[in-house]
């Protein structure tokens, strides 16, 4: 089992930066992939960025060049550095961890953290 604790959300002006953190209760070496999703009111939850156990990354087209996902294995923590924030980035951001075994795949979710980009 994995528990995820998020932090780092808040209110920021357009063009500003925030760094989200997601701390896991187990070694991230045992987690196959981790990612950040976001959901705005009235919209579907969407993938923002993901990183695999092999450190391969992928990003939504809307955040490429602005957001960076990274991890610190010693701290069992994954980060999302968000630069050049836009109002359309406003959403609740959720950390996700996926554990894949021979006959079972499990998804775990953080509690969510609000990011608001506004003047």
VENCORMO-V207857 format. One record per pair of residues at least 24 apart in sequence whose ideal C-beta (glycine too) atoms are under 7 Angstrom apart, sorted by sequence separation. I is the first residue (numbers start at 1). J is the second residue. If there is no record, write none. Layout:
BEGIN
i	j
I	J
I	J
END
This chain:
BEGIN
i	j
2	26
91	115
90	115
89	115
90	116
51	78
90	117
89	117
2	31
87	117
49	80
86	117
87	118
85	117
36	69
28	71
29	73
34	78
36	80
28	73
28	76
27	76
26	76
28	78
40	90
40	91
24	76
39	91
23	76
38	91
39	92
23	77
38	92
22	77
38	93
21	77
22	78
36	93
37	94
21	79
20	79
36	95
37	96
19	79
20	80
35	96
19	81
34	96
34	97
18	82
17	82
33	98
17	83
31	97
32	98
18	85
31	98
32	99
17	85
31	99
32	100
15	84
16	85
30	99
15	85
14	85
14	86
12	85
14	87
20	93
22	95
24	97
9	93
22	110
6	95
4	95
4	97
20	113
2	97
2	99
18	115
14	117
4	108
6	110
9	113
4	109
5	110
6	111
8	113
9	114
11	116
12	117
14	119
2	108
4	110
6	112
7	113
9	115
13	119
6	113
11	118
END
